[in-house]
Amino acid sequence: MENSKIMTKLAYQALEEKKGEDIQVIEIKEISILADYFIIANGTNASQVDALVDSVKETLAEHGYEPRRIEGVRSASWILLDYGDLVVHVFSKEDRLFYNLERIWRDGKAISKEELEG
């Protein structure tokens, strides 16, 4: 299994463990050089957003993956974790609706949890 898919699966599980809402995976490797996968999720409040981000960072670090860059930590309404082939977006509910990344990246391929596991 390719590294980017392994990272994506681990990040998905980390978000799920902390009760991240509406976790979406979009495969963008055919349409962008930015990454292979985006994961988009949201928390219900700033504390949960922080917990989701911490969970992803800890889980991926346990498997030897460190983020290249982290953006937005102070605001806690949209935090981006850039792992190179994987970019994780964790939003507050309001900002997720406002930025609507799923619409912007609709040319990408939505990946189900089952496809990730397989």
Buried (B, 14 or more C-beta within 10 A) or exposed (E): EEBBBBBBBBBBBBBBEBEBBEBBBBBBBEEBEEBBBBBBBBBEEEEBBBBBBEBBBEBBEEEEBEBEEEBBEEEBBBBBBBBBBBBBBBBBBEBBEEBEBBEEBEEBBEBEEEEBEE
